[in-house]
Amino acid sequence: MFRTFGAYPTNDFGITDALLVSLFAIIVVFAVLALIIGTTTGIQKINDKINCATKINPSPENKILEEDKDAVIATLVATIDYQREFNTDVQVNSVELIDEE
């Protein structure tokens, strides 16, 4: 009714077969690593392109933005407030520091 096998079934699986299986496993691991490296490199290049496109470089006449972080924040807040009030597209052309004297 039941077919019993020995404690150690015998088969023709030798050292060469084991080496082939190990070699295949190593190739699969390196292929997955290459895929991960390629994917992260591609994502990094895309991210660099996005950062270059969205980086705000102050023009030479707006040197105050390079020196004063509060001026940058004030400019952004004023721009957002103007855009919300008038519902139009806004572009900042220049920033000037006005002395209160």
DSSP file (Angstrom, degrees, kcal/mol; ACC not computed):
  #  RESIDUE AA STRUCTURE BP1 BP2  ACC     N-H-->O    O-->H-N    N-H-->O    O-->H-N    TCO  KAPPA ALPHA  PHI   PSI    X-CA   Y-CA   Z-CA
    1    1 A M              0   0    0      0, 0.0     2,-0.4     0, 0.0     0, 0.0   0.000 360.0 360.0 360.0 -52.5    0.0    0.0    0.0
    2    2 A F        -     0   0    0      2,-0.0     2,-0.6     0, 0.0     0, 0.0  -0.847 360.0-141.2-103.6 140.4    2.7    2.5    0.9
    3    3 A R        -     0   0    0     -2,-0.4     2,-0.3     0, 0.0     0, 0.0  -0.886  20.1-156.8 -99.8 124.7    6.0    2.7   -0.8
    4    4 A T        -     0   0    0     -2,-0.6     2,-0.3     0, 0.0    -2,-0.0  -0.770   3.6-157.6-104.6 146.4    8.9    3.3    1.5
    5    5 A F        -     0   0    0     -2,-0.3     0, 0.0     1,-0.1     0, 0.0  -0.773  28.2 -96.6-114.8 163.2   12.2    4.8    0.6
    6    6 A G        -     0   0    0     -2,-0.3    -1,-0.1     2,-0.1     0, 0.0  -0.214  39.7-102.5 -70.6 169.3   15.5    4.5    2.3
    7    7 A A  S    S+     0   0    0      1,-0.3    -1,-0.1     2,-0.0    -2,-0.0   0.853 117.4  36.1 -62.7 -35.9   16.7    7.2    4.7
    8    8 A Y  S    S-     0   0    0      2,-0.0    -1,-0.3     0, 0.0    -2,-0.1  -0.877  86.4-147.4-122.0  97.8   19.0    8.5    2.0
    9    9 A P        -     0   0    0      0, 0.0     2,-0.4     0, 0.0    -4,-0.0  -0.378  17.0-132.1 -65.7 141.3   17.5    8.3   -1.4
   10   10 A T        +     0   0    0     -2,-0.1     2,-0.3     2,-0.0    -4,-0.0  -0.749  35.9 154.9 -96.2 140.1   20.1    7.6   -4.1
   11   11 A N        -     0   0    0     -2,-0.4     2,-0.4     2,-0.1     0, 0.0  -0.920  53.4-100.7-150.2 176.5   20.2    9.6   -7.3
   12   12 A D        +     0   0    0     -2,-0.3     2,-0.9     2,-0.0    -2,-0.0  -0.262  68.0 134.3 -99.0  46.9   22.8   10.6   -9.8
   13   13 A F        +     0   0    0     -2,-0.4    -2,-0.1     4,-0.1     2,-0.1  -0.841  33.9 175.6 -99.4 101.7   23.4   14.1   -8.5
   14   14 A G     >  -     0   0    0     -2,-0.9     4,-1.9     1,-0.0     5,-0.1  -0.201  47.2 -85.9-100.2-171.3   27.1   14.6   -8.5
   15   15 A I  H  > S+     0   0    0      1,-0.2     4,-2.4     2,-0.2     5,-0.2   0.838 124.2  56.1 -66.6 -34.4   29.6   17.3   -7.8
   16   16 A T  H  > S+     0   0    0      2,-0.2     4,-2.1     1,-0.2    -1,-0.2   0.895 107.7  48.4 -67.0 -38.2   29.4   18.6  -11.4
   17   17 A D  H  > S+     0   0    0      2,-0.2     4,-2.3     1,-0.2    -2,-0.2   0.902 110.9  50.9 -66.1 -39.6   25.7   19.1  -11.1
   18   18 A A  H  X S+     0   0    0     -4,-1.9     4,-2.5     1,-0.2    -2,-0.2   0.901 109.7  50.3 -64.3 -40.5   26.1   20.8   -7.8
   19   19 A L  H  X S+     0   0    0     -4,-2.4     4,-2.8     2,-0.2    -1,-0.2   0.888 109.5  51.1 -64.9 -38.7   28.6   23.2   -9.3
   20   20 A L  H  X S+     0   0    0     -4,-2.1     4,-2.4     2,-0.2    -2,-0.2   0.914 111.1  47.8 -64.9 -41.9   26.3   24.0  -12.2
   21   21 A V  H  X S+     0   0    0     -4,-2.3     4,-2.3     2,-0.2    -2,-0.2   0.915 113.6  48.0 -64.5 -42.3   23.5   24.7   -9.8
   22   22 A S  H  X S+     0   0    0     -4,-2.5     4,-2.4     2,-0.2    -2,-0.2   0.914 111.5  49.9 -63.8 -43.4   25.8   27.0   -7.7
   23   23 A L  H  X S+     0   0    0     -4,-2.8     4,-2.3     1,-0.2    -2,-0.2   0.909 110.8  49.7 -62.2 -42.7   27.0   28.7  -10.8
   24   24 A F  H  X S+     0   0    0     -4,-2.4     4,-2.3     2,-0.2    -1,-0.2   0.909 110.8  49.8 -62.4 -42.1   23.5   29.4  -11.9
   25   25 A A  H  X S+     0   0    0     -4,-2.3     4,-2.3     2,-0.2    -2,-0.2   0.899 110.6  49.7 -64.4 -40.7   22.5   30.7   -8.5
   26   26 A I  H  X S+     0   0    0     -4,-2.4     4,-2.5     2,-0.2    -1,-0.2   0.907 110.4  50.3 -64.1 -42.0   25.6   33.1   -8.5
   27   27 A I  H  X S+     0   0    0     -4,-2.3     4,-2.2     1,-0.2    -2,-0.2   0.905 110.2  50.1 -63.6 -41.3   24.7   34.3  -12.0
   28   28 A V  H  X S+     0   0    0     -4,-2.3     4,-2.3     2,-0.2    -2,-0.2   0.921 110.5  50.0 -62.9 -43.7   21.1   35.0  -10.9
   29   29 A V  H  X S+     0   0    0     -4,-2.3     4,-2.3     1,-0.2    -2,-0.2   0.927 112.8  45.8 -61.8 -45.7   22.3   36.9   -7.8
   30   30 A F  H  X S+     0   0    0     -4,-2.5     4,-2.5     2,-0.2    -1,-0.2   0.846 110.7  54.0 -68.4 -32.4   24.7   39.1   -9.9
   31   31 A A  H  X S+     0   0    0     -4,-2.2     4,-2.1     2,-0.2    -1,-0.2   0.914 110.0  47.0 -65.7 -41.8   21.9   39.7  -12.5
   32   32 A V  H  X S+     0   0    0     -4,-2.3     4,-2.4     2,-0.2    -2,-0.2   0.908 112.4  50.1 -65.7 -41.2   19.6   40.9   -9.8
   33   33 A L  H  X S+     0   0    0     -4,-2.3     4,-2.7     2,-0.2    -2,-0.2   0.908 110.2  49.9 -62.6 -41.7   22.4   43.1   -8.4
   34   34 A A  H  X S+     0   0    0     -4,-2.5     4,-2.6     2,-0.2    -1,-0.2   0.889 110.4  50.7 -63.9 -38.4   23.0   44.6  -11.8
   35   35 A L  H  X S+     0   0    0     -4,-2.1     4,-2.3     2,-0.2    -2,-0.2   0.912 111.6  47.2 -64.6 -42.8   19.3   45.3  -12.2
   36   36 A I  H  X S+     0   0    0     -4,-2.4     4,-2.6     2,-0.2     5,-0.2   0.926 113.5  47.9 -64.7 -44.7   19.2   47.1   -8.9
   37   37 A I  H  X S+     0   0    0     -4,-2.7     4,-2.3     1,-0.2     5,-0.2   0.923 112.8  48.7 -62.9 -44.5   22.3   49.1   -9.7
   38   38 A G  H  X S+     0   0    0     -4,-2.6     4,-2.3    -5,-0.2    -1,-0.2   0.900 112.3  48.8 -62.2 -41.3   21.0   50.0  -13.1
   39   39 A T  H  X S+     0   0    0     -4,-2.3     4,-2.5     2,-0.2    -2,-0.2   0.935 112.7  46.0 -65.3 -47.0   17.6   51.1  -11.7
   40   40 A T  H  X S+     0   0    0     -4,-2.6     4,-2.3     1,-0.2    -2,-0.2   0.873 112.6  51.4 -66.4 -35.8   19.1   53.2   -8.9
   41   41 A T  H  X S+     0   0    0     -4,-2.3     4,-2.2    -5,-0.2    -1,-0.2   0.918 111.2  47.8 -65.7 -42.7   21.5   54.8  -11.4
   42   42 A G  H  X S+     0   0    0     -4,-2.3     4,-2.2     2,-0.2    -2,-0.2   0.911 112.3  48.5 -63.7 -42.5   18.7   55.7  -13.8
   43   43 A I  H  X S+     0   0    0     -4,-2.5     4,-2.5     1,-0.2    -1,-0.2   0.890 110.4  52.4 -64.6 -38.7   16.6   57.1  -11.0
   44   44 A Q  H  X S+     0   0    0     -4,-2.3     4,-2.3     2,-0.2    -2,-0.2   0.899 109.1  49.1 -64.7 -40.5   19.5   59.2   -9.8
   45   45 A K  H  X S+     0   0    0     -4,-2.2     4,-2.0     2,-0.2    -2,-0.2   0.904 112.3  48.2 -65.7 -40.6   20.1   60.6  -13.3
   46   46 A I  H  X S+     0   0    0     -4,-2.2     4,-2.1     1,-0.2    -2,-0.2   0.915 111.5  50.5 -63.8 -42.1   16.4   61.5  -13.5
   47   47 A N  H  X S+     0   0    0     -4,-2.5     4,-2.5     1,-0.2    -2,-0.2   0.885 108.7  51.9 -63.8 -39.3   16.5   63.1  -10.1
   48   48 A D  H  X S+     0   0    0     -4,-2.3     4,-2.4     2,-0.2    -1,-0.2   0.892 109.0  50.5 -63.9 -39.4   19.5   65.1  -11.1
   49   49 A K  H  X S+     0   0    0     -4,-2.0     4,-2.0     2,-0.2    -2,-0.2   0.903 111.5  48.1 -64.9 -40.0   17.7   66.4  -14.2
   50   50 A I  H  X S+     0   0    0     -4,-2.1     4,-1.8     2,-0.2    -2,-0.2   0.915 111.3  50.1 -66.3 -42.1   14.7   67.4  -12.1
   51   51 A N  H  X S+     0   0    0     -4,-2.5     4,-1.0     1,-0.2    -2,-0.2   0.895 110.8  49.2 -63.7 -39.7   16.9   69.1   -9.6
   52   52 A C  H  < S+     0   0    0     -4,-2.4    -1,-0.2     1,-0.2    -2,-0.2   0.880 112.5  48.4 -66.1 -36.6   18.7   71.1  -12.3
   53   53 A A  H  < S+     0   0    0     -4,-2.0    -1,-0.2     1,-0.2    -2,-0.2   0.799 118.6  38.5 -74.2 -28.1   15.4   72.1  -13.8
   54   54 A T  H  < S+     0   0    0     -4,-1.8     2,-0.3    -5,-0.1    -1,-0.2   0.451  85.5 115.1-103.8  -0.6   13.9   73.2  -10.6
   55   55 A K     <  -     0   0    0     -4,-1.0     2,-0.7    -3,-0.2    -4,-0.0  -0.534  60.2-140.0 -73.3 131.9   16.9   74.9   -9.0
   56   56 A I        -     0   0    0     -2,-0.3    -1,-0.1     2,-0.0    -2,-0.1  -0.833  18.0-172.2 -97.0 113.7   16.4   78.6   -8.5
   57   57 A N        -     0   0    0     -2,-0.7     2,-0.0     9,-0.0     9,-0.0  -0.922  23.5-129.2-104.7 115.7   19.6   80.5   -9.3
   58   58 A P        -     0   0    0      0, 0.0     5,-0.0     0, 0.0    -2,-0.0  -0.364  24.1-118.6 -63.6 140.3   19.3   84.2   -8.4
   59   59 A S    >   -     0   0    0      1,-0.1     3,-2.1    -2,-0.0     0, 0.0  -0.341  31.4-100.7 -73.0 162.5   20.2   86.5  -11.2
   60   60 A P  G >  S+     0   0    0      0, 0.0     3,-0.6     0, 0.0    -1,-0.1   0.805 122.0  57.2 -58.0 -30.9   23.2   88.9  -10.6
   61   61 A E  G 3  S+     0   0    0      1,-0.3     3,-0.2     2,-0.1    34,-0.1   0.633 100.9  60.2 -76.1 -10.0   20.9   91.9   -9.9
   62   62 A N  G X   +     0   0    0     -3,-2.1     3,-1.4     1,-0.2     4,-0.5  -0.340  59.0 140.5-109.8  50.5   19.2   89.9   -7.1
   63   63 A K  T X>  +     0   0    0     -3,-0.6     4,-1.2     1,-0.3     3,-0.8   0.706  59.8  75.3 -66.3 -19.0   22.3   89.3   -4.9
   64   64 A I  H 3> S+     0   0    0     31,-0.3     4,-2.7     1,-0.2    -1,-0.3   0.840  88.2  60.0 -62.4 -30.9   20.2   89.9   -1.8
   65   65 A L  H <4 S+     0   0    0     -3,-1.4    -1,-0.2     1,-0.2    -2,-0.2   0.796 103.9  50.3 -68.8 -26.8   18.7   86.4   -2.3
   66   66 A E  H <4 S+     0   0    0     -3,-0.8    -1,-0.2    -4,-0.5    -2,-0.2   0.808 118.9  36.9 -76.4 -29.7   22.1   84.9   -2.0
   67   67 A E  H  < S+     0   0    0     -4,-1.2     2,-0.6     1,-0.2    -2,-0.2   0.815 114.5  49.1 -93.7 -34.2   22.9   86.7    1.2
   68   68 A D     X  -     0   0    0     -4,-2.7     4,-1.1    -5,-0.2     3,-0.3  -0.919  51.2-172.5-121.0 111.1   19.7   86.9    3.1
   69   69 A K  H  > S+     0   0    0     -2,-0.6     4,-2.0     1,-0.2     5,-0.2   0.821  90.1  60.0 -68.5 -30.8   17.5   83.8    3.7
   70   70 A D  H  > S+     0   0    0      1,-0.2     4,-2.7     2,-0.2    -1,-0.2   0.843 100.4  55.8 -65.7 -32.2   14.8   85.9    5.2
   71   71 A A  H  > S+     0   0    0     -3,-0.3     4,-2.3    -7,-0.2    -1,-0.2   0.883 106.2  50.9 -66.6 -37.4   14.5   87.8    1.9
   72   72 A V  H  X S+     0   0    0     -4,-1.1     4,-2.4     2,-0.2    -2,-0.2   0.938 112.4  46.1 -63.6 -46.4   14.0   84.5    0.1
   73   73 A I  H  X S+     0   0    0     -4,-2.0     4,-2.6     1,-0.2    -2,-0.2   0.921 113.0  49.4 -63.7 -44.1   11.2   83.5    2.5
   74   74 A A  H  X S+     0   0    0     -4,-2.7     4,-2.5     1,-0.2    -1,-0.2   0.892 110.9  50.6 -62.6 -39.5    9.6   87.0    2.3
   75   75 A T  H  X S+     0   0    0     -4,-2.3     4,-2.3     2,-0.2    -2,-0.2   0.920 111.9  47.0 -64.2 -44.2    9.7   86.9   -1.5
   76   76 A L  H  X S+     0   0    0     -4,-2.4     4,-2.6     2,-0.2     5,-0.2   0.918 113.2  48.3 -64.5 -43.2    8.1   83.5   -1.6
   77   77 A V  H  X S+     0   0    0     -4,-2.6     4,-2.6     1,-0.2    -2,-0.2   0.924 113.1  47.7 -63.8 -44.0    5.4   84.5    0.8
   78   78 A A  H  X S+     0   0    0     -4,-2.5     4,-2.4    -5,-0.2    -1,-0.2   0.885 112.6  49.7 -64.3 -38.5    4.6   87.7   -1.0
   79   79 A T  H  X S+     0   0    0     -4,-2.3     4,-2.4     2,-0.2    -2,-0.2   0.926 112.6  46.0 -66.3 -45.0    4.5   85.8   -4.4
   80   80 A I  H  X S+     0   0    0     -4,-2.6     4,-2.4     2,-0.2    -2,-0.2   0.914 113.3  50.1 -63.9 -42.7    2.1   83.2   -3.0
   81   81 A D  H  X S+     0   0    0     -4,-2.6     4,-2.1    -5,-0.2    -2,-0.2   0.910 111.9  47.6 -62.4 -43.0   -0.1   85.8   -1.4
   82   82 A Y  H  X S+     0   0    0     -4,-2.4     4,-2.5     2,-0.2     5,-0.3   0.910 111.6  50.8 -63.6 -43.0   -0.3   87.8   -4.6
   83   83 A Q  H  X S+     0   0    0     -4,-2.4     4,-1.6     1,-0.2     5,-0.5   0.900 112.5  46.1 -64.2 -41.0   -1.1   84.7   -6.7
   84   84 A R  H  < S+     0   0    0     -4,-2.4    -1,-0.2     2,-0.2    -2,-0.2   0.860 114.2  48.6 -69.3 -35.2   -3.9   83.7   -4.3
   85   85 A E  H  < S+     0   0    0     -4,-2.1    -2,-0.2    -5,-0.2    -1,-0.2   0.912 125.0  26.0 -72.6 -42.8   -5.3   87.2   -4.2
   86   86 A F  H  < S-     0   0    0     -4,-2.5    -2,-0.2    -5,-0.2    -1,-0.2   0.487  93.4-134.9-104.0  -4.5   -5.4   87.8   -8.0
   87   87 A N     <  +     0   0    0     -4,-1.6     2,-0.3    -5,-0.3    -3,-0.1   0.876  63.5 118.3  53.5  44.7   -5.7   84.2   -9.2
   88   88 A T  S    S-     0   0    0     -5,-0.5     2,-0.2    -6,-0.2    -1,-0.2  -0.861  73.9 -88.2-131.0 166.3   -3.0   84.7  -11.9
   89   89 A D        -     0   0    0     -2,-0.3     2,-0.4    -3,-0.1     0, 0.0  -0.566  45.5-154.8 -73.9 141.0    0.4   83.3  -12.7
   90   90 A V        -     0   0    0     -2,-0.2     2,-0.4     2,-0.0   -11,-0.0  -0.950  15.8-176.7-124.6 138.7    3.2   85.2  -11.0
   91   91 A Q        -     0   0    0     -2,-0.4     2,-0.6   -12,-0.0    -2,-0.0  -0.991  21.3-138.9-133.9 126.9    6.8   85.6  -11.9
   92   92 A V        +     0   0    0     -2,-0.4     3,-0.1     1,-0.2    -2,-0.0  -0.745  22.7 175.7 -85.8 121.4    9.3   87.4   -9.7
   93   93 A N        -     0   0    0     -2,-0.6     2,-0.3     1,-0.3    -1,-0.2   0.821  62.9  -5.5 -95.0 -37.5   11.6   89.5  -11.9
   94   94 A S        -     0   0    0      2,-0.0     2,-0.4   -33,-0.0    -1,-0.3  -0.990  53.9-145.9-155.6 159.6   13.6   91.3   -9.3
   95   95 A V        -     0   0    0     -2,-0.3     2,-0.4   -34,-0.1   -31,-0.3  -0.997  17.0-171.9-130.7 132.2   13.9   91.8   -5.5
   96   96 A E        -     0   0    0     -2,-0.4     2,-0.6   -34,-0.1   -34,-0.1  -0.958  21.8-130.3-126.5 144.9   15.0   95.0   -3.9
   97   97 A L        -     0   0    0     -2,-0.4     2,-0.6     2,-0.0    -2,-0.0  -0.828  22.4-157.6 -92.0 123.8   15.8   95.8   -0.3
   98   98 A I        -     0   0    0     -2,-0.6     2,-0.3     2,-0.0    -2,-0.0  -0.910   8.4-142.1-106.9 120.3   14.0   98.9    0.9
   99   99 A D        -     0   0    0     -2,-0.6     2,-1.2     1,-0.1    -2,-0.0  -0.620   9.2-138.7 -79.4 135.9   15.6  100.7    3.9
  100  100 A E              0   0    0     -2,-0.3    -1,-0.1     1,-0.2    -2,-0.0  -0.674 360.0 360.0 -95.3  80.5   13.0  102.1    6.3
  101  101 A E              0   0    0     -2,-1.2    -1,-0.2     0, 0.0    -2,-0.0   0.374 360.0 360.0-117.3 360.0   14.6  105.5    7.1
